[in-house]
Amino acid sequence: MKTLIVDDERHVRDAIQLLANWESLGIKDILQAADGEEAIELIQEHSPQIVMTDMRMPRKDGAELLSWLHTYMPEIKVIVISGYDDFEYVRHTIRNGGMDYILKPVNPVALNEALEKATKAWYLDEEKRRLSTNQSIEVNQMKPLYLERLWTDLIMGRGHKDSLIGQLRDRIPLPEYVTTCSVAIINDLQFDRDLLTKFRNRRDLLAYTLINICNELLKDTGAAFRHMDKPGVIIILCWDSNISFSKILNEMNNGIYITLRRRIHFGTGNTMNFPEGLPQAYQDAEQALWCRNLLDNHQHIRIHQDRCVKSSGARTLRLASYEEKFRLAALSGNREQIEAAADQWLMEVRRRGAVSPEHLVRWNSEWEWLQHSWTEPEVIEGQTPEEDVEISQDLPFLLPLNEDGTLSWDRWRQQIIGRIYATSQVMTQMHSRENHIIHDIARYLENSYHEEISLQDIASRFYLSREYISRKFRQEFGVTLSDFLGRIRIDKAKLLLLNPHLRMVQIAEMVGYHDEKYFSKVFKKLEGQTPNEYRKEKAI
């Protein structure tokens, strides 16, 4: 196991290295970095399992390093060691996956307890990953999913490279002479809402369509596959150096346009050695895609190789700086005040001249935190609701994008105003059950039970976070969203079963189930008998 210590003061790094019981924790390699920039270089080169970082440092500080780790290396366990008892630092640490926040001067007991906690957490996660991989191999060894797992492990730098390549060559025509490779990525989170709605949130079907188009053009010169650990990410490899990679990506876009009536954006990295350079090329491609400028209206630019927008820095706009304006507008309950607060924010963003998808994701996280702190201060930070099976949770937050992948100011404005107004309703309600927004959600489910409903659909429609909706719904009705919707669907199905002319598959589809077997399973769970048994019983 490896650990990286990040602090701009050499004597602090040396002191930490002396105070920790590395051997007893099974940590053999201890690396040091003087700032966040150097830390990222070492992380990409050595892949440590634990990072301990200071917050205030030159060049890239600890907060920026935490954000980078949370985005690109979330499996790494992070411990913050700082001389500042600053709430903003603590909050940033928690929101970006940090495990502990230790104050200087460092207490050896606290340090070793934090390290023990981090190592145990990493080993536990690693065991889960190993079991997951083994199960996938057992179940899918003869299926395309197995190939996607092999490619994903190779891209992420996991496992033994020679073994992975050997297994790939046993299953696909991967040439022996491959020495270099170009990498590109597609991410369905950067598609517009209308396209995603067309697929009714079925990411697997959308991914299958895109991969087929890409592989049809690549033939034996490369491969396109899903990232098994990041739903919605498609990776494209091309190992034929005689082919123009940008040309083949443009041809893929033409094929995608013919099929989906959309031209999409690709993130690409530099051509790297195969297979050693694949993890770095993948990271570069991911950063290029997430840091592209959404305000760039040059529609011919669809291939992004450089970070057009810096993801952090002194000029980065924080939603928290507008917190008081938004909160007062929400408390006013006045539509004009709410719109004015939203327009002020949007005007400031326009003035900055650059917005990346990464910015939108970060601002969304900030908004959910603000909404949470205003409406549910008593709820423990990080507490998550139970998963709802009946409600699809496939897609997370949707970016407010146009069909061409640029920022839609109108959609974003509507989204911000809707969120402030929804929060206003929650904050100013008179504790009336009939007026509670959760009851509006219940009525929506009662009227839309026949549709495929995702939790993100509900969150987008009512401008509240998925966590808030799940938690409050259970508090209000005593059941989960899943149980509530399931009961509505089965009650409707019982009425339809009285009609002998309706086939079972028709009834399943009419109440929102696309799988007849799953419909029967839910019906039996709730009624204690199959739909056919219920129909026969009522026909007597």
C-alpha positions in Angstrom: 0.0 0.0 0.0 1.2 3.5 -0.8 0.5 6.9 0.9 1.2 10.4 -0.3 1.8 13.3 2.1 1.1 16.7 0.6 2.3 19.9 2.5 4.3 22.9 1.4 6.5 22.7 4.5 9.1 20.0 4.4 9.4 19.7 8.2 5.7 19.0 8.5 5.9 16.2 5.9 8.9 14.7 7.7 7.1 14.9 11.1 4.0 13.1 9.7 6.2 10.4 8.2 7.9 9.9 11.6 4.7 9.9 13.7 2.7 7.3 11.7 2.9 3.5 12.4 3.3 2.6 8.7 4.5 -0.9 9.2 1.6 -2.0 11.4 -0.8 -0.6 8.8 0.8 -2.4 5.9 1.9 0.8 4.2 5.3 0.3 2.6 5.7 3.3 0.3 5.5 6.9 1.5 5.6 9.6 -1.1 5.9 13.4 -0.6 4.7 16.4 -2.5 5.0 20.1 -1.8 1.7 21.2 -3.4 -1.3 20.0 -5.3 0.3 20.2 -8.7 3.2 17.9 -7.7 0.7 15.7 -5.9 -1.4 15.1 -9.0 1.8 14.2 -11.0 2.8 11.6 -8.3 -0.8 10.2 -8.0 -0.9 9.6 -11.8 2.5 8.0 -11.7 2.3 5.9 -8.5 -1.5 5.4 -7.8 -1.3 5.7 -4.0 -4.3 4.4 -2.0 -4.2 7.1 0.7 -3.5 10.9 0.4 -2.9 13.2 3.3 -3.0 16.8 2.4 -2.7 20.3 3.8 -5.3 22.9 2.7 -3.3 26.1 2.1 -0.5 25.6 -0.3 1.0 27.5 -3.3 0.0 26.7 -7.0 -2.8 24.1 -6.5 -4.1 24.1 -2.9 -5.7 21.4 -0.9 -9.3 22.3 -1.8 -8.5 22.1 -5.5 -6.6 18.8 -5.0 -9.7 17.4 -3.1 -12.0 18.4 -6.0 -9.6 16.8 -8.5 -9.4 13.5 -6.5 -13.2 13.5 -6.0 -13.7 13.8 -9.8 -10.9 11.6 -11.2 -9.7 9.3 -8.4 -12.6 8.8 -6.0 -11.3 5.4 -4.8 -8.4 7.1 -3.0 -9.0 7.7 0.7 -8.2 11.3 1.7 -7.2 12.7 5.1 -6.9 16.5 5.5 -4.2 17.8 8.0 -4.6 21.6 8.4 -3.6 24.4 10.7 -6.9 26.1 10.1 -10.1 25.3 12.0 -12.2 26.7 9.1 -15.8 25.5 8.6 -15.6 26.1 4.8 -12.5 23.8 4.7 -14.3 21.1 6.7 -17.4 21.3 4.6 -15.3 21.1 1.4 -13.5 18.1 2.8 -16.8 16.2 3.6 -18.4 17.1 0.3 -15.4 15.8 -1.7 -15.2 12.5 0.1 -12.5 13.3 2.7 -12.5 10.8 5.6 -10.9 12.9 8.4 -9.9 16.5 9.2 -7.0 16.7 11.6 -5.7 20.0 13.1 -2.1 20.9 13.5 0.0 20.3 15.6 -0.6 16.7 14.7 -1.6 14.4 17.5 0.0 11.0 16.8 -3.0 9.1 18.2 -5.4 11.0 16.0 -3.1 10.5 13.0 -2.8 6.8 13.4 -6.5 6.3 14.1 -7.3 8.2 10.9 -4.8 6.2 8.9 -6.2 2.9 10.3 -9.7 4.0 9.4 -8.6 4.9 5.8 -6.7 1.6 5.3 -9.6 -0.5 6.5 -12.0 1.5 4.3 -9.7 1.0 1.2 -9.3 -2.7 1.8 -13.1 -3.1 2.3 -13.8 -1.3 -1.0 -11.1 -3.3 -2.7 -12.7 -6.5 -1.5 -16.0 -5.4 -2.9 -14.4 -4.5 -6.2 -12.7 -7.9 -6.3 -15.9 -9.8 -5.5 -17.8 -7.7 -8.1 -15.2 -8.5 -10.7 -15.2 -12.2 -9.9 -19.0 -12.4 -10.1 -18.9 -10.5 -13.4 -16.4 -13.0 -14.7 -18.4 -16.0 -13.6 -21.7 -14.7 -15.0 -20.4 -12.9 -18.1 -17.3 -14.7 -19.3 -19.0 -15.6 -22.5 -20.7 -12.3 -23.0 -19.6 -8.8 -24.2 -19.7 -7.6 -20.7 -16.6 -9.6 -19.9 -14.7 -7.8 -22.7 -15.8 -4.5 -21.4 -14.5 -5.4 -17.9 -11.1 -6.4 -19.4 -10.9 -3.1 -21.3 -12.0 -1.1 -18.3 -9.4 -2.6 -16.0 -6.7 -1.9 -18.7 -7.8 1.7 -19.1 -7.9 2.2 -15.3 -4.5 0.6 -14.8 -5.8 -2.2 -12.7 -4.6 -5.8 -12.8 -1.7 -7.4 -14.7 -1.4 -5.7 -18.1 0.0 -8.8 -19.9 -2.7 -11.0 -18.5 -5.5 -8.6 -19.5 -4.1 -8.2 -23.0 -3.7 -11.9 -23.4 -7.3 -12.5 -22.4 -8.4 -9.8 -24.9 -6.3 -11.3 -27.7 -8.0 -14.6 -27.0 -11.4 -13.0 -27.8 -10.8 -10.2 -30.3 -8.3 -9.5 -33.2 -6.0 -7.3 -31.2 -2.7 -7.2 -33.3 0.6 -8.2 -31.7 2.3 -5.2 -33.2 0.3 -2.5 -31.4 2.6 -0.1 -29.8 0.6 3.2 -29.6 -3.1 4.0 -29.2 -5.4 7.0 -29.4 -8.2 7.4 -26.9 -11.5 9.3 -27.0 -14.5 9.3 -24.7 -18.2 10.1 -25.0 -20.4 10.8 -21.9 -24.2 10.6 -22.1 -24.4 13.2 -19.3 -23.4 15.7 -21.9 -26.4 15.0 -24.1 -29.4 17.2 -24.2 -32.6 16.3 -22.3 -34.7 15.7 -25.4 -32.3 13.0 -26.6 -32.2 11.3 -23.2 -36.0 11.5 -23.0 -36.3 9.8 -26.4 -34.5 6.8 -24.9 -36.7 7.1 -21.8 -33.6 7.1 -19.6 -32.4 3.7 -20.9 -28.7 4.3 -20.9 -27.9 0.8 -21.9 -29.9 1.1 -25.2 -28.3 4.5 -26.0 -24.8 3.1 -25.2 -25.5 0.0 -27.4 -26.5 2.3 -30.3 -23.4 4.5 -30.0 -21.0 1.6 -29.6 -22.4 -0.2 -32.7 -21.9 2.9 -34.8 -18.3 3.4 -33.5 -17.3 -0.3 -33.9 -18.7 -0.4 -37.4 -16.3 2.3 -38.5 -13.3 1.1 -36.4 -13.6 -2.5 -37.6 -10.2 -4.1 -36.7 -8.4 -0.9 -36.1 -9.7 -0.2 -32.6 -12.6 -0.8 -30.2 -15.5 1.0 -28.6 -16.8 -0.1 -25.2 -18.6 1.0 -22.1 -16.7 2.0 -19.0 -17.9 -0.7 -16.5 -17.4 1.6 -13.5 -18.9 4.8 -14.9 -22.3 4.4 -16.4 -22.8 6.5 -19.5 -19.1 6.7 -20.4 -18.1 5.2 -23.8 -14.4 4.8 -24.5 -13.0 4.7 -28.1 -9.6 3.2 -28.8 -7.7 3.3 -32.2 -4.4 1.5 -32.5 -3.8 1.9 -36.2 -1.3 4.8 -36.5 -1.9 5.1 -40.3 -5.5 6.3 -39.7 -6.4 9.9 -38.8 -8.1 9.6 -35.5 -9.9 13.0 -35.8 -11.2 11.9 -39.3 -12.6 8.6 -37.9 -14.2 10.5 -35.0 -15.9 12.9 -37.5 -17.1 9.9 -39.5 -18.6 8.4 -36.3 -20.3 11.7 -35.6 -21.8 11.6 -39.1 -23.1 8.1 -38.4 -24.5 9.2 -35.1 -26.3 12.2 -36.7 -27.9 9.9 -39.3 -29.2 7.6 -36.4 -29.9 10.1 -33.6 -30.1 13.4 -35.4 -27.4 14.7 -33.0 -23.7 15.5 -33.4 -22.0 14.8 -30.1 -18.8 15.9 -28.4 -15.7 13.8 -27.9 -12.9 14.3 -25.4 -9.5 13.1 -26.6 -6.0 12.7 -25.2 -2.6 12.5 -26.8 -1.6 9.3 -28.5 0.2 7.2 -25.9 2.2 4.0 -25.7 0.1 0.9 -25.6 -0.9 -0.3 -23.0 1.2 1.7 -20.5 -0.1 5.1 -21.5 -3.8 4.2 -21.7 -4.7 5.4 -18.1 -3.1 8.8 -18.7 -4.7 9.1 -22.2 -8.1 8.3 -20.7 -7.7 10.9 -17.9 -6.6 13.5 -20.4 -9.6 12.7 -22.6 -12.0 12.9 -19.7 -10.6 16.2 -18.5 -10.8 17.7 -22.0 -14.5 16.7 -22.3 -15.5 18.0 -18.9 -13.5 21.2 -19.2 -14.7 22.3 -22.6 -16.3 25.7 -22.9 -20.1 25.4 -23.2 -20.4 29.0 -24.4 -18.3 28.2 -27.5 -20.8 28.4 -30.4 -18.3 27.1 -33.0 -20.5 24.2 -34.0 -17.8 22.6 -36.1 -15.7 21.9 -33.0 -16.7 18.6 -31.6 -13.4 17.1 -30.7 -11.8 18.5 -27.6 -8.2 17.7 -26.6 -7.2 20.6 -24.3 -8.8 21.9 -21.1 -10.5 25.0 -22.5 -11.8 26.1 -19.1 -9.9 25.9 -15.8 -11.9 23.9 -13.3 -10.6 25.9 -10.3 -8.7 28.9 -9.3 -9.1 32.4 -7.8 -11.6 33.5 -10.5 -13.9 30.4 -10.1 -17.4 31.5 -9.3 -19.0 29.9 -6.3 -22.8 29.5 -5.8 -22.3 30.0 -2.1 -21.4 33.6 -2.8 -25.0 34.1 -3.9 -26.5 32.1 -1.0 -28.0 35.1 0.8 -29.6 36.5 -2.3 -31.1 33.1 -3.2 -32.3 32.5 0.4 -34.0 35.9 0.7 -35.7 35.5 -2.7 -37.0 32.0 -1.6 -38.3 33.4 1.7 -40.0 36.3 -0.1 -42.0 33.8 -2.2 -42.2 36.6 -4.8 -41.8 35.4 -8.4 -40.2 38.7 -9.5 -37.6 38.5 -6.6 -36.9 34.9 -7.5 -36.4 35.7 -11.1 -34.2 38.7 -10.3 -31.9 36.6 -8.1 -31.6 34.0 -10.8 -30.9 36.7 -13.4 -28.2 38.2 -11.3 -26.4 34.9 -11.0 -26.7 34.2 -14.8 -25.4 37.7 -15.6 -22.3 37.1 -13.5 -21.7 33.8 -15.2 -22.1 35.4 -18.6 -19.6 38.1 -17.6 -17.0 35.4 -16.8 -17.2 34.2 -20.4 -16.6 30.5 -19.8 -18.6 27.7 -18.4 -17.7 24.0 -18.5 -19.8 20.9 -17.8 -17.6 20.4 -14.7 -18.8 23.9 -13.4 -22.4 22.9 -13.9 -22.0 19.7 -12.0 -20.2 21.5 -9.1 -22.8 24.2 -9.0 -25.5 21.6 -8.9 -23.8 20.0 -5.9 -23.5 23.4 -4.2 -27.2 24.1 -4.9 -28.3 20.7 -3.4 -26.2 21.5 -0.3 -27.8 25.0 0.1 -31.3 23.6 -0.4 -30.5 20.9 2.1 -29.2 23.4 4.7 -32.2 25.7 4.3 -34.9 23.0 4.4 -33.4 20.2 6.5 -30.7 21.5 8.9 -31.6 18.7 11.3 -30.7 15.9 8.8 -27.1 14.6 9.2 -24.8 15.5 6.3 -24.2 12.5 4.1 -27.3 10.6 5.2 -28.8 8.8 2.2 -32.3 7.5 1.8 -33.1 3.9 0.9 -32.9 3.0 -2.7 -36.2 2.7 -4.6 -36.5 -0.3 -6.9 -39.7 0.7 -8.6 -38.4 4.2 -9.3 -35.6 4.1 -11.8 -32.5 5.9 -10.6 -30.5 5.4 -13.8 -29.7 9.0 -14.7 -28.3 11.6 -12.3 -28.5 15.4 -12.7 -29.2 16.5 -16.3 -27.1 19.4 -17.7 -29.1 22.3 -19.2 -27.8 21.8 -22.8 -29.0 22.6 -26.3 -29.0 19.9 -29.0 -25.6 21.0 -30.1 -24.1 20.5 -26.7 -23.8 24.1 -25.8 -25.3 25.8 -22.7 -29.0 26.5 -22.9 -29.5 29.7 -21.0 -33.3 29.4 -21.1 -33.3 25.9 -19.6 -30.7 26.8 -17.0 -32.7 29.9 -16.0 -35.9 27.9 -15.8 -34.1 25.3 -13.7 -32.7 27.9 -11.2 -36.0 29.7 -10.9 -37.8 26.4 -10.4 -35.4 25.3 -7.7 -35.7 28.6 -5.8 -39.5 28.6 -6.1 -39.7 24.9 -5.0 -37.5 25.7 -2.0 -39.7 28.7 -1.2 -42.7 26.4 -1.1 -40.9 24.1 1.3 -39.6 26.9 3.5 -42.8 28.9 3.8 -45.5 26.2 3.9 -47.9 26.2 6.8 -47.4 22.5 7.7 -50.6 21.7 5.8 -50.6 18.2 4.4 -52.7 19.3 1.4 -50.2 22.1 0.5 -47.1 20.1 1.0 -45.1 19.7 -2.2 -44.6 16.0 -1.4 -48.4 15.6 -1.9 -48.0 17.2 -5.4 -45.4 14.5 -6.1 -47.9 11.8 -4.9 -50.6 13.2 -7.2 -48.1 13.1 -10.1 -47.4 9.4 -9.4 -51.1 8.7 -9.3 -51.6 10.3 -12.7 -48.5 9.0 -14.4 -48.2 5.5 -13.1 -48.4 4.1 -16.6 -45.2 5.9 -17.7 -41.6 4.8 -17.0 -40.7 7.1 -14.1 -37.2 7.9 -12.9 -36.3 9.6 -9.6 -34.4 12.2 -11.7 -37.6 12.8 -13.7 -39.4 13.7 -10.5 -36.5 15.7 -9.2 -36.3 17.7 -12.4 -40.1 18.3 -12.6 -40.3 19.5 -9.0 -36.8 21.1 -8.7 -35.9 19.3 -5.5 -33.0 17.0 -4.9 -33.6 13.2 -5.2 -32.4 12.7 -1.6 -34.9 15.2 -0.2 -37.8 13.7 -2.2 -37.0 10.1 -1.2 -36.6 11.0 2.5 -39.6 13.4 2.8 -41.9 11.1 0.9 -41.2 8.3 3.4 -41.7 10.6 6.3 -45.0 11.9 4.9 -46.5 8.6 3.7 -44.7 5.9 5.7 -43.6 4.1 2.6 -41.0 4.5 -0.1 -41.7 6.0 -3.5 -41.2 2.5 -4.9 -43.8 1.0 -2.6 -46.3 3.8 -3.2 -45.9 3.6 -7.0 -46.0 -0.2 -7.0 -49.2 -0.3 -5.0 -50.9 2.2 -7.5 -49.8 0.1 -10.4 -50.9 -3.2 -9.0 -54.3 -1.8 -7.9 -54.8 -0.6 -11.5 -53.7 -4.0 -12.9 -56.3 -5.7 -10.7 -59.1 -3.7 -12.4 -57.7 -4.5 -15.9 -57.4 -8.2 -15.1 -61.2 -8.4 -14.8 -61.3 -7.9 -18.6 -60.7 -11.4 -20.1 -59.8 -9.9 -23.5 -56.7 -8.2 -22.4 -53.5 -10.2 -22.6 -51.0 -10.2 -19.6 -48.3 -8.4 -21.6 -50.8 -5.6 -22.5 -51.9 -5.2 -18.9 -48.2 -5.0 -17.8 -47.5 -2.2 -20.3 -50.7 -0.3 -19.5 -49.6 0.0 -15.8 -46.0 0.9 -16.5 -44.1 -2.4 -16.7 -42.2 -3.2 -19.8 -41.3 -6.7 -18.5 -44.2 -9.1 -18.0 -42.1 -11.4 -15.7 -41.2 -8.5 -13.5 -44.8 -7.3 -13.4 -45.9 -10.9 -12.2 -43.1 -10.9 -9.6 -44.3 -7.5 -8.1 -47.9 -8.6 -8.3 -47.3 -11.8 -6.4 -45.2 -10.0 -3.8 -48.0 -7.5 -3.0 -51.1 -9.8 -3.5 -49.7 -13.2 -2.5 -50.7 -14.7 -5.9 -49.8 -14.4 -9.6 -51.9 -12.2 -11.9 -53.2 -15.4 -13.6 -54.3 -16.9 -10.3 -56.0 -13.6 -9.4 -57.8 -13.5 -12.8 -59.0 -17.1 -12.4 -60.2 -16.4 -8.9 -62.3 -13.4 -10.0 -63.7 -15.3 -13.0 -65.4 -17.9 -10.8 
